[in-house]
Amino acid sequence: MDWRLFVYGGLASITAEFGTFPIDTTKTRLQIQGQKIDGAHSQVKYRGMVHAFLQISQEEGARALYYGIWPAVLRQATYGTIKFGTYYSLKNAIMGEEVRVAGAPRSHGATRTDIACAVVAGAVSSAIANPTDVLKVRMQARPVLVQPGAVGPAGAVAGVTTAAARDPRTMGLVACFASVYRQEGFRGLWRGVGPTSQRAGVIAGVELPVYDFCKHHLTLPLGDTVSNHFVSSLIASLGSAVSSTPLDVIRTRLMNQKKLISSSGDHPRIYKGSIDCFLQTVRTEGFMALYKGFVPTWFRMGPWNIIFFITFEQLKQLY
């Protein structure tokens, strides 16, 4: 097993996350709005990705686009490291280290191996990193209530209302973790782990094999160059966005849903699980509600994959 693949995967994932995180914030806001059975998110505030980006910047400040960045970075440091390292390590272990001839036809067995390795790597790594995903969604989901010139109590952020300062979504990483654990218990950190693992398995099962397939067949005309990596990652991102967005909507809504462990003032549980969330979303909002946030999902996956794979390939060539 080559430990460098794990390190390269983690570093490239973190780099890509910093470059595309504001798009992810708009995606989260679009996915949780318009839930007719959830009074807190029934209003449709944003008309699309660009409108959400502008509204968040104007009403909450540009910094709000990066709320949740540290749990996202921590997630990539675990999820990205494990996923890409495991994928390429499994491939090498199963298929060996043979060098393929550029442009030569790939066997169906090789493609099936790519898909199987990718699904396993994606599902396992996302399940391990699920707590960081929960924290990211919680911090992204609620708009920050700003009072110009207001200064909160000790420990509160200046310019944020007292209620907002106590909310996990406007806290730092450690405080948000403590709040979720205290109010919802250990299981709260694994809220939505089912659809999260399914989504990650689907994304990895489409994205990584498609990238490797495209890169392999484009090596003859383009060579093992940045242009090849750019085109291959762009094609891979479209397939993964189409296949994963419905699962992404479901897992975002489940992660944003609280279930307090205290008996007093218990928060109403809107969705019982993945299937219930799917059925209720389609029943109350229509099938296309499962594709809320598709545009920012694709717009984020495109640049994310481009940044990731170019960084990953350059690291492999340098070291």
VMD Tcl script that draws the C-alpha trace (Angstrom):
set ca {
  {0.00 0.00 0.00}
  {1.42 3.38 -1.05}
  {0.84 5.88 1.80}
  {1.57 8.77 -0.57}
  {-1.75 8.24 -2.34}
  {-3.56 8.92 0.93}
  {-1.56 12.10 1.57}
  {-2.01 13.37 -2.00}
  {-5.75 12.66 -1.86}
  {-6.14 14.60 1.39}
  {-4.07 17.61 0.29}
  {-5.80 17.84 -3.09}
  {-9.25 17.52 -1.45}
  {-8.56 20.35 1.01}
  {-7.27 22.59 -1.80}
  {-10.40 21.96 -3.87}
  {-12.67 22.55 -0.85}
  {-11.29 26.02 -0.17}
  {-11.74 26.97 -3.82}
  {-15.40 25.93 -4.15}
  {-16.96 26.21 -0.68}
  {-19.14 29.32 -1.34}
  {-20.94 27.37 -4.08}
  {-21.58 24.57 -1.58}
  {-23.17 27.07 0.82}
  {-25.63 28.24 -1.86}
  {-26.43 24.60 -2.66}
  {-27.25 23.85 0.99}
  {-29.52 26.89 1.30}
  {-31.38 25.95 -1.91}
  {-31.85 22.34 -0.83}
  {-33.43 23.07 2.56}
  {-35.79 25.84 1.46}
  {-39.40 25.27 0.40}
  {-40.11 22.31 2.72}
  {-43.87 22.61 3.11}
  {-43.92 20.33 6.15}
  {-41.12 22.23 7.92}
  {-42.23 25.66 9.09}
  {-38.67 26.80 9.73}
  {-37.72 26.30 6.07}
  {-41.04 26.62 4.22}
  {-40.18 29.98 2.66}
  {-38.57 30.02 -0.78}
  {-36.06 32.83 -0.34}
  {-33.58 32.17 -3.14}
  {-34.44 31.92 -6.84}
  {-31.26 30.13 -7.81}
  {-27.53 29.82 -7.23}
  {-26.55 33.33 -8.34}
  {-29.43 34.94 -6.43}
  {-28.53 32.97 -3.29}
  {-24.90 33.99 -3.63}
  {-25.79 37.68 -3.94}
  {-28.44 37.62 -1.17}
  {-26.18 35.90 1.33}
  {-23.35 38.32 0.55}
  {-25.57 41.41 0.86}
  {-27.59 40.40 3.91}
  {-25.00 38.45 5.93}
  {-21.68 39.51 4.50}
  {-19.24 37.66 2.27}
  {-17.88 35.82 5.31}
  {-21.19 33.94 5.64}
  {-20.38 32.08 2.42}
  {-17.57 30.38 4.32}
  {-19.50 29.43 7.48}
  {-18.82 25.74 7.99}
  {-15.49 25.77 6.15}
  {-13.50 24.26 9.03}
  {-15.65 21.15 9.49}
  {-15.56 20.88 5.68}
  {-11.76 21.01 5.70}
  {-11.67 18.48 8.53}
  {-14.05 16.29 6.52}
  {-11.81 16.40 3.47}
  {-8.76 15.68 5.63}
  {-10.46 12.41 6.66}
  {-12.93 11.63 3.86}
  {-10.71 12.74 0.99}
  {-7.62 11.08 2.42}
  {-9.36 7.74 3.02}
  {-11.46 7.72 -0.18}
  {-8.78 8.39 -2.77}
  {-6.05 6.49 -0.96}
  {-8.31 3.46 -0.53}
  {-9.57 3.59 -4.13}
  {-6.16 3.58 -5.77}
  {-4.71 1.15 -3.23}
  {-7.58 -1.33 -3.82}
  {-7.15 -1.00 -7.59}
  {-3.43 -1.69 -7.35}
  {-3.99 -4.64 -5.03}
  {-6.63 -6.25 -7.30}
  {-5.30 -5.38 -10.74}
  {-1.57 -5.20 -10.00}
  {0.84 -2.49 -11.05}
  {0.83 -3.23 -14.76}
  {1.34 -0.26 -17.08}
  {-1.46 0.21 -19.58}
  {-0.72 1.24 -23.16}
  {-2.13 4.69 -23.92}
  {-5.40 4.44 -25.84}
  {-5.53 0.64 -25.57}
  {-9.01 -0.79 -24.95}
  {-9.91 -1.44 -21.33}
  {-11.55 -4.73 -20.43}
  {-15.02 -4.86 -18.90}
  {-13.40 -6.47 -15.87}
  {-11.17 -3.43 -15.35}
  {-14.15 -1.08 -15.48}
  {-16.13 -3.23 -13.04}
  {-13.15 -3.29 -10.70}
  {-12.89 0.50 -10.86}
  {-16.57 0.89 -9.97}
  {-16.47 -1.65 -7.13}
  {-13.34 -0.12 -5.58}
  {-14.78 3.39 -5.88}
  {-18.13 2.49 -4.27}
  {-16.43 0.78 -1.32}
  {-13.94 3.63 -0.84}
  {-16.64 6.32 -1.06}
  {-19.17 4.67 1.26}
  {-16.67 3.71 3.97}
  {-14.82 7.03 4.03}
  {-18.02 9.11 4.15}
  {-19.44 7.05 7.02}
  {-16.28 7.65 9.03}
  {-16.33 11.40 8.29}
  {-20.11 11.86 8.80}
  {-19.85 13.99 12.00}
  {-17.88 16.66 10.15}
  {-20.56 16.72 7.44}
  {-23.30 17.23 10.06}
  {-21.40 20.18 11.56}
  {-20.84 21.70 8.12}
  {-24.53 21.53 7.18}
  {-25.66 22.94 10.54}
  {-23.30 25.90 10.23}
  {-24.29 26.59 6.64}
  {-28.03 26.18 6.89}
  {-29.38 29.10 8.91}
  {-28.93 32.74 7.88}
  {-26.91 34.83 10.34}
  {-29.02 37.50 12.01}
  {-27.03 40.72 12.05}
  {-27.73 43.79 14.17}
  {-25.56 46.66 12.96}
  {-23.33 47.88 15.77}
  {-24.66 45.33 18.24}
  {-22.25 43.61 20.55}
  {-23.32 40.32 22.08}
  {-22.58 39.00 25.54}
  {-19.33 37.38 26.50}
  {-18.53 34.60 24.08}
  {-20.95 35.88 21.41}
  {-19.83 37.16 18.05}
  {-20.01 40.93 17.68}
  {-22.84 42.01 15.42}
  {-24.80 38.76 15.86}
  {-27.97 38.55 17.91}
  {-27.87 36.64 21.18}
  {-30.17 33.94 19.82}
  {-28.04 33.48 16.73}
  {-24.83 33.44 18.76}
  {-26.17 30.51 20.78}
  {-27.16 28.60 17.68}
  {-24.73 25.86 16.55}
  {-24.83 27.22 13.02}
  {-23.04 30.43 14.02}
  {-20.55 28.85 16.44}
  {-17.03 27.72 15.81}
  {-16.15 24.12 15.04}
  {-15.52 22.96 18.63}
  {-18.52 24.81 20.09}
  {-20.81 23.46 17.34}
  {-19.60 19.92 18.02}
  {-20.22 20.34 21.77}
  {-23.70 21.78 21.16}
  {-24.81 18.95 18.87}
  {-23.40 16.31 21.21}
  {-24.98 17.91 24.30}
  {-28.44 18.38 22.76}
  {-28.71 15.33 20.50}
  {-26.21 12.85 21.84}
  {-23.59 10.80 20.04}
  {-26.12 9.63 17.44}
  {-26.78 13.22 16.42}
  {-23.29 13.36 14.92}
  {-24.19 10.44 12.66}
  {-27.52 11.92 11.53}
  {-28.06 11.13 7.84}
  {-25.19 8.62 7.66}
  {-27.27 6.26 5.48}
  {-27.95 8.62 2.56}
  {-24.52 10.20 3.04}
  {-22.80 6.85 2.50}
  {-25.12 6.01 -0.39}
  {-24.45 9.39 -2.01}
  {-20.71 9.06 -1.55}
  {-20.80 5.55 -3.00}
  {-22.76 6.78 -6.03}
  {-20.48 9.78 -6.56}
  {-17.30 7.76 -6.22}
  {-18.75 4.90 -8.28}
  {-19.42 7.29 -11.16}
  {-16.79 9.99 -10.77}
  {-13.57 8.01 -10.25}
  {-14.12 5.29 -12.90}
  {-15.34 7.90 -15.45}
  {-12.27 10.05 -14.75}
  {-9.90 7.09 -15.11}
  {-11.74 5.93 -18.27}
  {-11.58 9.38 -19.89}
  {-8.00 9.99 -18.84}
  {-6.97 6.60 -20.27}
  {-8.57 7.21 -23.67}
  {-7.48 10.85 -23.90}
  {-3.85 10.02 -23.15}
  {-3.14 9.23 -26.81}
  {-4.36 12.58 -28.27}
  {-3.58 14.82 -25.27}
  {-0.91 12.96 -23.36}
  {-0.77 12.75 -19.55}
  {-1.13 16.54 -19.32}
  {-3.12 19.17 -17.44}
  {-5.45 19.46 -20.47}
  {-6.27 15.75 -20.21}
  {-6.88 16.03 -16.45}
  {-9.09 19.11 -16.98}
  {-11.35 17.53 -19.61}
  {-11.59 14.18 -17.80}
  {-12.54 15.76 -14.47}
  {-15.16 18.00 -16.12}
  {-16.87 15.00 -17.76}
  {-16.72 13.02 -14.52}
  {-18.37 15.84 -12.55}
  {-21.47 15.96 -14.78}
  {-22.18 12.25 -14.32}
  {-21.74 12.38 -10.57}
  {-23.95 15.50 -10.22}
  {-26.85 13.92 -12.13}
  {-26.68 10.65 -10.20}
  {-26.10 12.03 -6.70}
  {-28.26 15.17 -6.33}
  {-31.45 13.40 -5.09}
  {-29.47 11.62 -2.36}
  {-27.72 14.89 -1.55}
  {-31.07 16.66 -1.00}
  {-32.24 13.87 1.31}
  {-29.07 13.72 3.39}
  {-28.90 17.55 3.72}
  {-32.46 17.68 5.05}
  {-31.85 14.82 7.47}
  {-28.62 16.36 8.73}
  {-30.29 19.72 9.27}
  {-33.06 18.09 11.31}
  {-32.61 18.10 15.07}
  {-33.77 15.41 17.46}
  {-33.14 16.56 21.01}
  {-32.38 13.97 23.67}
  {-34.07 15.94 26.47}
  {-37.73 15.20 27.16}
  {-38.70 18.84 27.63}
  {-39.08 21.03 24.59}
  {-38.32 18.21 22.18}
  {-37.90 19.39 18.60}
  {-40.49 17.87 16.23}
  {-39.06 15.14 14.04}
  {-40.14 15.81 10.46}
  {-38.50 12.89 8.65}
  {-38.20 9.38 10.10}
  {-35.43 8.33 7.73}
  {-34.16 8.36 4.15}
  {-37.19 6.67 2.56}
  {-39.65 8.81 4.51}
  {-37.77 11.96 3.50}
  {-37.81 10.86 -0.14}
  {-41.55 10.09 -0.11}
  {-42.58 13.23 1.77}
  {-40.41 15.47 -0.42}
  {-41.88 14.04 -3.65}
  {-45.43 14.06 -2.24}
  {-45.41 17.65 -0.99}
  {-42.99 19.36 -3.40}
  {-42.92 17.20 -6.52}
  {-40.22 14.98 -8.01}
  {-38.06 17.86 -9.20}
  {-37.59 18.94 -5.57}
  {-35.05 16.12 -5.43}
  {-32.95 18.16 -7.85}
  {-32.97 21.35 -5.83}
  {-29.48 22.78 -5.89}
  {-28.48 20.79 -9.00}
  {-26.89 23.80 -10.71}
  {-24.61 24.72 -7.79}
  {-23.92 21.00 -7.27}
  {-22.64 20.68 -10.83}
  {-20.94 24.08 -10.78}
  {-19.18 23.05 -7.59}
  {-18.30 19.51 -8.68}
  {-16.82 20.77 -11.95}
  {-14.27 23.19 -10.44}
  {-13.79 20.91 -7.40}
  {-12.84 17.95 -9.56}
  {-10.68 20.09 -11.82}
  {-8.76 21.54 -8.86}
  {-8.55 18.15 -7.14}
  {-7.41 15.99 -10.02}
  {-4.92 18.53 -11.38}
  {-3.45 18.96 -7.88}
  {-3.48 15.20 -7.32}
  {-1.77 14.44 -10.63}
  {0.84 17.16 -10.12}
  {1.65 15.85 -6.63}
  {2.11 12.35 -8.06}
  {4.49 13.69 -10.71}
  {6.47 15.85 -8.28}
  {6.97 13.15 -5.65}
}
mol new
graphics top color blue
foreach p $ca { graphics top sphere $p radius 0.5 }
foreach p [lrange $ca 0 end-1] q [lrange $ca 1 end] { graphics top cylinder $p $q radius 0.2 }
display resetview
